Amino acid sequence: MATRRLLTSTRLPLPLTRHLSSLPTPTPSPPPLTLYDHLAATIKPKVHRLLSPDPRFLLHGTPHPSPTLAVPPLPTTRLTVLPSGLRVATESNLTARSAAIGVWIDAGSRYEADERGIGLLSVRLGTEKAAEVVEGVGGVVEGKVERERTAIWGRVGGEGVGKGIEVLGEVARGEVSDEVVERVKKSIVDEREKVGSLGDEVVFDHLHATAFQYTPLGKSVVGPVENIKSITKADIQEYISTHYAAHRTVIAAAGHVKHEEVVEHVKKAFKDVSTNPTSTSQLVAREPANFTGSEVRIIDDDIPLARIAVGFNGASWTDPDSIALLVIQNILGSWDKSVGGGKHAGSELIQRVSIDEVAEKITAFNFNYKDTGLFGIYAVAKADDLDDLAYAMMYELSKLCYRVSEEDVIRAQNQLKSTLLQKAVGTGAVAEDIGSQLLAYGRRIPIAELYARIDAVDASTVKRVANRFIFDREVAIAAMGPIQSLPDYNWFRRRTYWLRY
């Protein structure tokens, strides 16, 4: 009884308890706004506009890559094979004001008896001889020699096609004088001494020399200066009579031309061209190109920037995976610091390199040859950035074996298609495309077929091809400049694969 009375006396009255529960709870005052709060308020509407864009801006484009299905209509390419085996191909566009015409020959430094640069000297002689005639009527002449290909072409007016073909016939027969040979040799030697051992071409020459060592494909296109000085007119004529054969020659013309007229001009101008039966297939089978994992390093602290090329054994022209390698090349991309915009590129390699600022220039390369290829990445960077640059290059290359998104593949496919369409713009580009494809494939592949082969590449195809050419494969390295901090060969070889458990 005493305990009950004590509890009753300590309990609050009921009306007072109800009064306390009805009192409002005090609201804490909001914290003061900081600088970040003001920034968030400013950015919020921008984010909203990105997530909900105005449909008017998406009428003809979208930020998400989508496959390109439309195939533009292009003129047909006509081909005539003469009894001598010489091929004449044209793409007529009579609305054009000019015409591009040239000779493409299945010859290059790979087929030279020794590394002397006779192919380069022959092209320079032919270009100079053709320029004397073509430039007199307002035309332009260009020439180049590669490891498996030689080309001389120019642009003339529609009425100058016959004269241009006549000059090309003289070039194919090697009609030059001793004075012209000595003058061109001197100009090549002077250019070599001025340029020295710099330039991207020199790095790729070293890369070919170490990747295809002891094989003809490793020969340089230019050749040493001492060998160039020793070339005579007889050497040039012997080289032309051996390699400028009719069955290894293509005459391509585009623009304001008529196929029948071009064929008649070619029959007259190239009637005395060489008929040497030796084919490039026989030469390649006699001395095939074998890839060797190796490296060449030329340390030169006087050069301000380091140049590095990392290459893998690639695909030949007719390899079924050659198109997939082209798509991979576009996935990796290319970038130059002077252009900018790298952090907004679609390639993750370009984003990584540009954001971290570890390179001045970087590009993926892909060389195709008759029996092999060379695929990889070339970069120019400062000496202090070589370690980070090498990691970024090998990481992105090896990643292709494990993880590839469909968006990256679609973006690369669209870029490759646009590159192919650029070859169809301009008479010179069309003629060069015709001559190159006839030497590589024996025909000109229609743009619709190329589009179909590109569209057949998907993410699984990219991973399969990357596993074939990159995963745990030998690597070839060529580096020049201040390259003391560049990792060694075993470091690169180890990063051709990932250890995943």
ZISULDA-V888433 format. One record per backbone hydrogen bond with DSSP energy under -1.0 kcal/mol. CO is the residue of the C=O (numbers start at 1). NH is the residue of the N-H. E is the energy in kcal/mol with one decimal. If there is no record, write none. Layout:
co={CO & CO}
nh={NH & NH}
e={E & E}
//
This chain:
co={1 & 2 & 3 & 4 & 5 & 6 & 13 & 14 & 15 & 16 & 17 & 18 & 20 & 34 & 35 & 36 & 37 & 38 & 39 & 40 & 43 & 44 & 45 & 46 & 47 & 48 & 54 & 78 & 80 & 82 & 86 & 87 & 88 & 89 & 90 & 91 & 93 & 98 & 99 & 100 & 101 & 102 & 103 & 104 & 105 & 105 & 108 & 109 & 114 & 117 & 118 & 119 & 120 & 121 & 122 & 123 & 124 & 125 & 126 & 127 & 128 & 130 & 131 & 134 & 134 & 135 & 140 & 142 & 144 & 146 & 147 & 149 & 150 & 151 & 152 & 153 & 154 & 155 & 156 & 157 & 160 & 161 & 162 & 163 & 164 & 165 & 166 & 167 & 168 & 169 & 170 & 171 & 174 & 177 & 178 & 179 & 180 & 181 & 182 & 183 & 184 & 185 & 186 & 187 & 188 & 189 & 190 & 191 & 192 & 199 & 200 & 201 & 202 & 203 & 204 & 205 & 206 & 207 & 208 & 211 & 212 & 215 & 216 & 224 & 225 & 228 & 232 & 233 & 234 & 235 & 236 & 237 & 238 & 239 & 240 & 243 & 245 & 246 & 248 & 249 & 250 & 251 & 252 & 253 & 254 & 255 & 255 & 258 & 259 & 260 & 261 & 262 & 263 & 264 & 265 & 266 & 274 & 279 & 280 & 281 & 282 & 283 & 294 & 296 & 298 & 300 & 306 & 307 & 308 & 309 & 310 & 311 & 312 & 316 & 319 & 321 & 322 & 323 & 324 & 325 & 326 & 327 & 328 & 329 & 333 & 335 & 336 & 336 & 342 & 347 & 348 & 349 & 350 & 351 & 352 & 353 & 360 & 361 & 362 & 363 & 365 & 367 & 369 & 372 & 373 & 374 & 375 & 376 & 377 & 378 & 379 & 380 & 380 & 381 & 382 & 385 & 386 & 387 & 388 & 389 & 390 & 391 & 392 & 393 & 394 & 395 & 398 & 399 & 399 & 405 & 406 & 407 & 408 & 409 & 410 & 411 & 412 & 413 & 414 & 415 & 416 & 417 & 418 & 421 & 422 & 426 & 427 & 428 & 429 & 430 & 431 & 432 & 433 & 434 & 435 & 436 & 437 & 446 & 447 & 448 & 449 & 450 & 451 & 452 & 454 & 458 & 459 & 460 & 461 & 462 & 463 & 464 & 465 & 466 & 466 & 470 & 476 & 477 & 478 & 479 & 480 & 481 & 481 & 483 & 488 & 489 & 490 & 491 & 493 & 496}
nh={5 & 6 & 7 & 8 & 9 & 10 & 17 & 18 & 19 & 20 & 21 & 22 & 23 & 38 & 39 & 40 & 41 & 42 & 43 & 44 & 47 & 48 & 49 & 50 & 51 & 52 & 57 & 90 & 88 & 85 & 82 & 251 & 80 & 253 & 78 & 255 & 96 & 256 & 156 & 254 & 154 & 252 & 152 & 250 & 107 & 150 & 111 & 112 & 116 & 121 & 122 & 123 & 124 & 125 & 126 & 127 & 128 & 129 & 130 & 131 & 132 & 134 & 135 & 137 & 139 & 138 & 155 & 153 & 151 & 109 & 110 & 146 & 105 & 144 & 103 & 142 & 101 & 140 & 99 & 160 & 164 & 165 & 166 & 167 & 168 & 169 & 170 & 171 & 172 & 173 & 175 & 174 & 176 & 181 & 182 & 183 & 184 & 185 & 186 & 187 & 188 & 189 & 190 & 191 & 192 & 193 & 194 & 195 & 196 & 203 & 204 & 205 & 206 & 207 & 208 & 209 & 210 & 211 & 212 & 292 & 215 & 218 & 219 & 228 & 229 & 231 & 236 & 237 & 238 & 239 & 240 & 241 & 242 & 243 & 244 & 245 & 248 & 249 & 106 & 87 & 104 & 89 & 102 & 91 & 100 & 93 & 257 & 262 & 263 & 264 & 265 & 266 & 267 & 268 & 269 & 270 & 246 & 283 & 284 & 285 & 286 & 287 & 477 & 479 & 481 & 303 & 381 & 480 & 379 & 478 & 377 & 476 & 375 & 319 & 322 & 325 & 326 & 327 & 328 & 329 & 330 & 331 & 332 & 333 & 364 & 362 & 339 & 340 & 345 & 351 & 352 & 353 & 354 & 355 & 356 & 358 & 337 & 380 & 335 & 378 & 376 & 374 & 317 & 369 & 314 & 367 & 312 & 365 & 310 & 363 & 308 & 360 & 361 & 306 & 385 & 389 & 390 & 391 & 392 & 393 & 394 & 395 & 396 & 397 & 398 & 399 & 401 & 402 & 403 & 409 & 410 & 411 & 412 & 413 & 414 & 415 & 416 & 417 & 418 & 419 & 420 & 421 & 422 & 424 & 425 & 430 & 431 & 432 & 433 & 434 & 435 & 436 & 437 & 438 & 439 & 440 & 441 & 450 & 451 & 452 & 453 & 454 & 455 & 456 & 457 & 462 & 463 & 464 & 465 & 466 & 467 & 468 & 469 & 470 & 471 & 473 & 311 & 296 & 309 & 298 & 307 & 300 & 483 & 486 & 492 & 493 & 494 & 495 & 496 & 472}
e={-1.8 & -1.8 & -2.1 & -1.8 & -1.7 & -1.2 & -1.5 & -1.9 & -1.5 & -1.9 & -1.8 & -1.0 & -1.1 & -1.6 & -2.0 & -2.5 & -2.1 & -1.6 & -2.3 & -2.1 & -2.4 & -2.1 & -2.0 & -1.8 & -2.4 & -1.9 & -1.6 & -2.2 & -3.0 & -2.2 & -3.0 & -3.0 & -2.7 & -1.9 & -2.5 & -1.8 & -2.0 & -1.9 & -2.9 & -2.3 & -2.2 & -1.9 & -2.0 & -2.5 & -2.3 & -2.2 & -1.4 & -1.1 & -1.7 & -2.0 & -2.6 & -2.0 & -2.4 & -2.3 & -2.4 & -3.0 & -2.2 & -2.2 & -2.5 & -2.3 & -1.4 & -3.0 & -1.5 & -1.5 & -2.3 & -1.2 & -2.1 & -2.3 & -2.6 & -1.4 & -2.1 & -3.6 & -3.1 & -2.4 & -2.7 & -3.2 & -2.4 & -1.5 & -3.3 & -1.8 & -2.0 & -2.3 & -1.9 & -2.0 & -2.1 & -1.9 & -1.5 & -2.0 & -2.3 & -1.1 & -1.8 & -1.2 & -1.2 & -1.8 & -2.2 & -2.1 & -2.4 & -2.3 & -2.1 & -1.9 & -2.2 & -2.4 & -2.4 & -2.1 & -2.3 & -2.2 & -2.0 & -2.8 & -2.6 & -1.1 & -2.0 & -2.1 & -2.2 & -2.3 & -2.5 & -2.3 & -2.1 & -2.5 & -2.5 & -2.6 & -1.4 & -1.6 & -1.7 & -1.7 & -2.1 & -1.3 & -1.8 & -2.4 & -2.1 & -2.3 & -2.5 & -2.5 & -1.5 & -2.5 & -2.3 & -1.0 & -1.0 & -1.8 & -2.8 & -1.8 & -3.0 & -2.8 & -2.2 & -1.7 & -2.9 & -3.2 & -2.3 & -2.3 & -2.4 & -1.9 & -2.3 & -2.3 & -2.1 & -1.4 & -2.4 & -2.5 & -2.3 & -1.6 & -2.8 & -2.3 & -1.8 & -1.8 & -1.9 & -2.1 & -1.8 & -1.2 & -2.3 & -2.5 & -2.7 & -2.2 & -2.0 & -2.9 & -2.4 & -1.0 & -1.8 & -1.8 & -1.5 & -2.0 & -2.2 & -2.4 & -1.7 & -1.8 & -2.2 & -2.2 & -1.3 & -2.7 & -1.5 & -1.5 & -1.7 & -2.0 & -2.4 & -2.4 & -2.6 & -2.4 & -1.9 & -1.6 & -2.9 & -2.8 & -3.1 & -3.1 & -2.1 & -2.3 & -2.0 & -2.3 & -2.2 & -3.2 & -3.8 & -2.4 & -2.6 & -2.7 & -2.6 & -3.1 & -1.7 & -3.1 & -1.2 & -2.5 & -2.7 & -1.8 & -2.3 & -2.5 & -2.4 & -2.5 & -2.1 & -2.0 & -2.6 & -2.1 & -1.6 & -1.5 & -3.1 & -1.6 & -2.7 & -2.5 & -2.2 & -2.5 & -2.4 & -2.0 & -2.4 & -2.3 & -2.2 & -1.9 & -2.0 & -2.1 & -1.6 & -1.5 & -1.3 & -1.9 & -2.5 & -2.2 & -2.1 & -2.4 & -2.5 & -2.5 & -2.2 & -2.1 & -1.6 & -2.0 & -3.3 & -2.1 & -2.5 & -2.1 & -2.3 & -2.2 & -2.8 & -1.2 & -1.6 & -2.2 & -2.1 & -2.1 & -2.7 & -2.6 & -2.1 & -1.4 & -2.2 & -2.8 & -1.6 & -1.7 & -3.2 & -2.1 & -2.5 & -2.5 & -2.6 & -1.5 & -1.8 & -1.4 & -1.4 & -2.7 & -2.4 & -1.0 & -1.2 & -1.2}
//
